[in-house]
Amino acid sequence: MSPHSHLPFSDRPQERRAWVEVDHAALVENARTVARVSGAPLIPVIKADAYGLGAIGAARALESLDPWGYAVATVPEGIQLRDAAIERRILVFAPAEPAQFPDLERHRLTPVFDYLPALREWRSRGSQAFHVELDTGMSRTGVRVEELGLWRDALDTPAFEGCFTQFHSAHKDVDATTGQWTRLTEAIRGLPRRPTVIHAANSGAALRGKAFAGDAVRPGIFLYGGDPGKGLPEGKPVARVRARVVSVRRIAPGDTVGYGATWRADRATTIATLGIGYADGVRRSIARCREAYVLLKGERYPYAGVITMDLAMIDLGDRAVDRGEIATLLGADGAELITLGRHAAWCEESQYVILTGLGPRLPRVPVP
């Protein structure tokens, strides 16, 4: 089950204080764009519960595109998909450890290795497929290219199915990405056999065409409506964060709002309180950004005061509002749209942090 689906709250629509709407049709359209531009099979990255939007729902929606498989970060994430009857290949990116081998085998998960003793133990258990990561510049995980010669014997097997690297700057630096791709392909040419699947391209690389496509591409942030990098299109919006107005009050000039009394009204105005706060993933920094706003019936309204654990306040001026009306903090409302990239910029945070930081109290609601 999704970690967002078993909390002890009522999820009757009329009782939701705040929630995340997930547009799977937009997710699929974004994935289709990556496949068309790159010309390569997809390995959609659905780790971290599909960047916080629900891995099971994402995988089921993406099945229509016949992807090569799915990429997750951990063994439990792979098991979750298997328990939901996802049968396609599942590649687990965290370097495999021997303690995980029984679960990897039992659930038919494909491991990744960057530690030679672990790979040798895996091979001693049988011939189940595996992938190897090469470190071409990230210096995080992966086999250092200059040490790959030590792996030659262990990789001389049909079970060596895939080889890949992680691009560190595909969102902004094509030259650096070209250098990493060259190091990967040259290293593979020196191996006793070419694996079936060479893959490296994240969203930023895959959307630049076929240059880095290899045998498959691994899109992530673009699938979820994110900005994949300089000169590239932003994905169609997938997530919409919504919250109800739970309280309304009229305040006088000089009245303060929120903890620390950091916000003071310069005129008579209406303050609406939304049922969402930093425990739900709203970044406190957004309220300090003068450009930031919330949408209410297609109109823009700024934040007022600091974001609190469970609540956020907005300044409505003279607009009348009723308790229960619905505001939009991310996504579309009428003709207005707060993109993921814009919202992240307001927060001075990455798009990845914004999505994965959406809290478990928020139900993920598929858009019909």
C-alpha positions as CSV (number, residue, x, y, z in Angstrom):
1,M,0.0,0.0,0.0
2,S,1.0,3.6,-0.5
3,P,2.4,5.2,2.7
4,H,-0.2,7.9,2.1
5,S,-3.2,5.5,2.1
6,H,-3.3,4.0,5.6
7,L,-3.6,7.0,7.9
8,P,-6.5,6.9,10.5
9,F,-8.4,9.8,9.0
10,S,-11.7,10.0,7.2
11,D,-11.3,10.7,3.5
12,R,-14.8,11.7,2.7
13,P,-14.4,14.7,0.4
14,Q,-16.5,17.0,2.5
15,E,-14.3,16.4,5.5
16,R,-10.9,17.0,3.8
17,R,-9.1,20.0,5.3
18,A,-6.4,19.8,2.6
19,W,-5.4,17.3,-0.1
20,V,-3.3,16.7,-3.2
21,E,-5.0,16.0,-6.5
22,V,-3.0,13.8,-8.9
23,D,-3.6,13.9,-12.6
24,H,-2.5,10.6,-14.0
25,A,-3.5,11.5,-17.5
26,A,-1.0,14.4,-17.4
27,L,1.6,12.0,-16.0
28,V,1.2,9.7,-18.9
29,E,1.3,12.5,-21.4
30,N,4.6,13.7,-19.9
31,A,6.0,10.2,-20.2
32,R,4.8,9.9,-23.7
33,T,6.7,13.2,-24.5
34,V,9.9,11.8,-23.1
35,A,9.6,8.6,-25.2
36,R,8.9,10.5,-28.4
37,V,11.8,13.0,-27.9
38,S,14.3,10.4,-26.8
39,G,13.2,7.6,-29.0
40,A,14.0,5.1,-26.3
41,P,12.1,2.8,-24.0
42,L,11.2,4.2,-20.6
43,I,12.3,3.3,-17.1
44,P,10.1,5.7,-15.2
45,V,11.6,6.7,-11.8
46,I,8.8,6.1,-9.2
47,K,11.0,6.1,-6.1
48,A,9.9,8.0,-3.0
49,D,6.3,7.0,-3.7
50,A,6.5,8.5,-7.2
51,Y,8.0,11.7,-5.8
52,G,5.3,11.9,-3.2
53,L,2.3,11.4,-5.5
54,G,1.7,7.6,-5.2
55,A,3.9,5.0,-6.8
56,I,1.2,2.4,-7.2
57,G,-1.2,4.7,-9.0
58,A,1.7,6.1,-11.1
59,A,2.9,2.6,-12.2
60,R,-0.6,1.5,-13.1
61,A,-1.2,4.6,-15.2
62,L,2.2,4.2,-16.9
63,E,1.6,0.6,-17.8
64,S,-0.3,1.8,-20.9
65,L,3.0,3.0,-22.4
66,D,4.7,-0.5,-22.1
67,P,7.8,0.8,-20.2
68,W,10.9,-1.4,-19.9
69,G,10.4,-1.4,-16.2
70,Y,10.3,0.9,-13.2
71,A,13.1,2.4,-11.0
72,V,12.9,2.6,-7.2
73,A,15.5,3.4,-4.6
74,T,14.9,0.7,-2.0
75,V,13.9,-2.9,-1.7
76,P,10.7,-2.1,0.4
77,E,9.6,0.2,-2.4
78,G,10.0,-2.6,-4.9
79,I,8.1,-5.0,-2.6
80,Q,5.2,-2.5,-2.3
81,L,4.8,-2.5,-6.1
82,R,4.9,-6.3,-6.3
83,D,2.3,-6.5,-3.5
84,A,0.1,-4.3,-5.7
85,A,0.5,-6.8,-8.6
86,I,2.9,-4.7,-10.7
87,E,4.7,-7.4,-12.7
88,R,7.0,-5.4,-14.9
89,R,10.7,-5.2,-14.2
90,I,11.7,-3.3,-11.0
91,L,15.2,-1.9,-10.8
92,V,16.4,-1.1,-7.2
93,F,19.0,1.7,-7.4
94,A,20.4,1.6,-3.9
95,P,23.6,-0.6,-4.0
96,A,22.6,-4.1,-3.1
97,E,23.8,-5.7,0.2
98,P,23.8,-9.5,0.9
99,A,21.2,-9.1,3.7
100,Q,18.7,-8.0,1.0
101,F,19.3,-10.9,-1.3
102,P,16.4,-13.1,-0.1
103,D,13.9,-10.3,-0.6
104,L,15.4,-9.4,-4.0
105,E,15.1,-13.0,-5.2
106,R,11.7,-13.6,-3.6
107,H,10.1,-10.5,-5.2
108,R,12.0,-10.7,-8.5
109,L,13.6,-7.3,-8.0
110,T,16.7,-6.4,-10.1
111,P,19.6,-5.3,-7.9
112,V,22.3,-2.7,-8.6
113,F,25.9,-3.3,-7.5
114,D,28.9,-1.1,-6.9
115,Y,30.7,-3.4,-4.4
116,L,32.5,-6.3,-5.9
117,P,32.3,-8.8,-2.9
118,A,28.5,-8.3,-2.9
119,L,28.3,-9.0,-6.6
120,R,30.4,-12.2,-6.3
121,E,28.1,-13.4,-3.5
122,W,25.0,-12.6,-5.7
123,R,26.5,-14.6,-8.6
124,S,27.2,-17.5,-6.3
125,R,23.4,-17.8,-5.6
126,G,22.4,-18.2,-9.2
127,S,22.0,-16.3,-12.5
128,Q,19.3,-13.7,-11.7
129,A,19.9,-10.4,-13.7
130,F,21.8,-7.5,-12.2
131,H,22.9,-4.0,-13.2
132,V,26.1,-2.2,-12.3
133,E,26.5,1.6,-11.8
134,L,29.6,3.4,-13.0
135,D,30.7,6.6,-11.3
136,T,31.5,9.1,-14.0
137,G,31.6,12.2,-11.9
138,M,28.9,12.2,-9.2
139,S,31.2,10.6,-6.6
140,R,28.2,9.3,-4.7
141,T,27.7,5.6,-5.6
142,G,28.9,3.4,-8.4
143,V,32.1,1.7,-9.5
144,R,34.9,4.2,-10.1
145,V,35.7,3.9,-13.8
146,E,39.5,3.5,-13.2
147,E,38.7,0.5,-11.0
148,L,36.4,-1.3,-13.5
149,G,39.2,-3.6,-14.6
150,L,38.9,-5.5,-11.3
151,W,35.3,-6.3,-12.2
152,R,36.0,-7.9,-15.6
153,D,35.6,-11.6,-14.5
154,A,32.5,-10.9,-12.4
155,L,30.8,-9.2,-15.4
156,D,31.5,-11.9,-17.9
157,T,28.1,-13.5,-17.6
158,P,24.7,-13.1,-19.3
159,A,23.2,-12.1,-16.0
160,F,25.1,-8.8,-16.4
161,E,22.0,-7.1,-17.9
162,G,22.5,-3.4,-17.5
163,C,25.1,-0.7,-16.9
164,F,24.4,2.9,-16.1
165,T,25.6,6.2,-14.6
166,Q,24.0,9.2,-12.9
167,F,24.3,12.6,-14.7
168,H,25.0,15.4,-12.3
169,S,24.3,18.4,-14.4
170,A,22.0,17.4,-17.3
171,H,19.6,20.2,-16.3
172,K,22.1,22.9,-17.1
173,D,25.4,21.7,-18.6
174,V,25.4,19.7,-21.9
175,D,29.1,19.6,-22.1
176,A,29.5,18.0,-18.7
177,T,26.8,15.5,-19.6
178,T,28.6,14.7,-22.8
179,G,31.7,14.1,-20.9
180,Q,30.0,11.7,-18.5
181,W,28.3,9.9,-21.4
182,T,31.7,9.4,-23.1
183,R,33.3,8.0,-20.0
184,L,30.4,5.6,-19.6
185,T,30.4,4.3,-23.1
186,E,34.2,4.1,-23.3
187,A,34.3,2.1,-20.1
188,I,31.7,-0.3,-21.3
189,R,33.6,-0.9,-24.5
190,G,36.5,-2.2,-22.4
191,L,34.3,-4.9,-20.8
192,P,34.3,-8.6,-21.8
193,R,30.7,-8.2,-23.0
194,R,28.2,-5.4,-23.6
195,P,25.2,-5.5,-21.3
196,T,21.7,-5.5,-22.9
197,V,20.6,-2.2,-21.4
198,I,22.8,0.9,-21.1
199,H,20.9,3.8,-19.5
200,A,21.9,7.2,-18.1
201,A,19.4,9.9,-19.2
202,N,17.3,11.6,-16.6
203,S,14.6,14.0,-17.6
204,G,17.1,16.8,-18.5
205,A,19.1,14.5,-20.7
206,A,16.3,12.5,-22.3
207,L,14.5,15.7,-23.4
208,R,17.6,16.8,-25.4
209,G,17.0,14.1,-28.0
210,K,18.8,10.9,-28.7
211,A,22.3,11.9,-27.8
212,F,22.2,10.4,-24.3
213,A,19.3,7.9,-24.8
214,G,21.2,4.7,-24.9
215,D,19.0,1.6,-24.7
216,A,16.5,3.2,-22.2
217,V,15.9,6.5,-20.4
218,R,15.0,7.2,-16.8
219,P,12.7,10.2,-16.6
220,G,11.8,11.6,-13.1
221,I,10.9,15.2,-12.3
222,F,9.4,16.0,-15.8
223,L,6.9,13.2,-15.4
224,Y,5.5,14.9,-12.3
225,G,5.2,18.3,-13.9
226,G,8.6,19.7,-13.1
227,D,11.1,21.9,-14.9
228,P,13.8,19.5,-16.2
229,G,16.4,22.2,-17.0
230,K,17.6,25.1,-19.0
231,G,16.0,25.5,-22.4
232,L,13.6,22.6,-21.9
233,P,9.8,22.6,-21.5
234,E,8.2,22.1,-18.1
235,G,6.0,19.0,-17.7
236,K,2.2,19.3,-17.8
237,P,1.0,19.9,-14.2
238,V,0.3,16.6,-12.3
239,A,-0.1,17.7,-8.7
240,R,-2.5,20.2,-7.3
241,V,-2.4,21.1,-3.6
242,R,-5.7,22.4,-2.2
243,A,-6.9,23.5,1.2
244,R,-10.1,24.7,2.7
245,V,-10.7,28.0,4.4
246,V,-11.3,27.1,8.0
247,S,-11.6,30.5,9.5
248,V,-12.3,34.1,8.4
249,R,-11.8,37.4,10.3
250,R,-11.8,41.1,9.5
251,I,-8.9,42.9,11.1
252,A,-8.1,46.6,11.6
253,P,-5.1,48.6,10.5
254,G,-2.2,47.8,12.9
255,D,-3.5,44.3,13.8
256,T,-0.9,41.6,13.7
257,V,-1.1,38.1,12.2
258,G,0.7,34.9,13.3
259,Y,3.4,33.9,15.6
260,G,5.9,36.5,16.4
261,A,3.6,39.2,15.2
262,T,5.8,39.6,12.1
263,W,3.0,40.7,9.8
264,R,1.0,43.8,10.5
265,A,-2.0,45.1,8.5
266,D,-1.5,48.5,6.9
267,R,-5.2,48.7,6.2
268,A,-8.5,47.1,7.2
269,T,-8.4,43.7,5.5
270,T,-9.8,40.2,5.6
271,I,-7.6,37.3,6.7
272,A,-8.6,33.7,5.7
273,T,-7.0,30.8,7.5
274,L,-6.3,27.7,5.4
275,G,-6.3,24.2,6.9
276,I,-2.7,23.3,5.8
277,G,0.7,24.0,7.3
278,Y,4.3,23.0,7.4
279,A,3.5,19.6,8.8
280,D,1.7,19.1,5.5
281,G,4.7,20.2,3.5
282,V,4.1,23.9,3.0
283,R,7.5,25.5,3.3
284,R,7.8,28.3,5.9
285,S,10.0,30.2,3.5
286,I,7.2,30.8,1.1
287,A,5.5,33.3,3.3
288,R,8.7,35.5,3.2
289,C,8.6,35.7,-0.5
290,R,6.8,38.9,-1.7
291,E,6.0,37.3,-5.1
292,A,4.3,34.2,-3.6
293,Y,0.5,33.8,-3.6
294,V,-2.4,31.4,-3.2
295,L,-5.2,31.1,-5.7
296,L,-8.8,31.4,-4.6
297,K,-11.4,31.2,-7.4
298,G,-8.8,32.1,-9.9
299,E,-7.6,35.2,-8.0
300,R,-4.2,35.8,-6.4
301,Y,-3.8,36.5,-2.7
302,P,-0.6,36.8,-0.7
303,Y,0.4,35.0,2.4
304,A,0.1,36.8,5.7
305,G,2.2,35.9,8.7
306,V,4.4,32.9,9.2
307,I,3.3,29.4,8.1
308,T,2.3,27.4,11.2
309,M,2.3,23.6,11.7
310,D,-1.3,23.1,10.7
311,L,-2.5,26.4,9.3
312,A,-1.6,29.2,6.8
313,M,-3.1,32.6,6.5
314,I,-3.7,34.7,3.4
315,D,-4.6,38.4,3.0
316,L,-7.8,38.8,1.0
317,G,-8.2,42.6,1.2
318,D,-11.9,43.4,0.8
319,R,-12.9,40.1,-0.9
320,A,-15.7,38.2,0.8
321,V,-15.1,34.5,1.5
322,D,-17.0,31.7,3.2
323,R,-15.6,29.0,5.4
324,G,-15.2,25.9,3.4
325,E,-14.1,27.6,0.2
326,I,-11.1,25.9,-1.5
327,A,-7.8,27.5,-2.2
328,T,-5.0,26.3,-4.4
329,L,-1.4,26.4,-3.3
330,L,0.1,24.5,-6.3
331,G,-1.4,23.9,-9.6
332,A,-4.3,25.3,-11.6
333,D,-7.3,27.3,-10.4
334,G,-9.4,28.7,-13.2
335,A,-7.2,30.4,-15.8
336,E,-4.3,30.8,-13.3
337,L,-1.6,28.3,-12.7
338,I,1.1,28.0,-10.1
339,T,3.7,25.7,-11.7
340,L,5.9,23.4,-9.6
341,G,9.0,25.4,-10.8
342,R,7.5,28.7,-9.7
343,H,6.3,27.4,-6.4
344,A,9.8,25.9,-5.7
345,A,11.5,29.2,-6.6
346,W,9.2,31.0,-4.1
347,C,10.4,28.6,-1.5
348,E,14.0,28.8,-2.5
349,E,13.9,25.0,-2.6
350,S,14.2,22.3,-5.2
351,Q,11.2,20.9,-7.0
352,Y,12.1,17.4,-5.7
353,V,11.9,18.6,-2.1
354,I,8.6,20.3,-2.7
355,L,6.9,17.1,-4.0
356,T,8.5,14.6,-1.7
357,G,7.9,16.9,1.2
358,L,4.1,16.8,0.8
359,G,3.0,15.3,4.1
360,P,1.2,12.0,4.8
361,R,-1.8,13.8,6.3
362,L,-2.7,15.0,2.8
363,P,-4.8,12.4,0.9
364,R,-3.6,11.8,-2.7
365,V,-6.8,12.0,-4.8
366,P,-6.7,10.9,-8.4
367,V,-8.3,13.3,-10.8
368,P,-11.2,11.5,-12.7
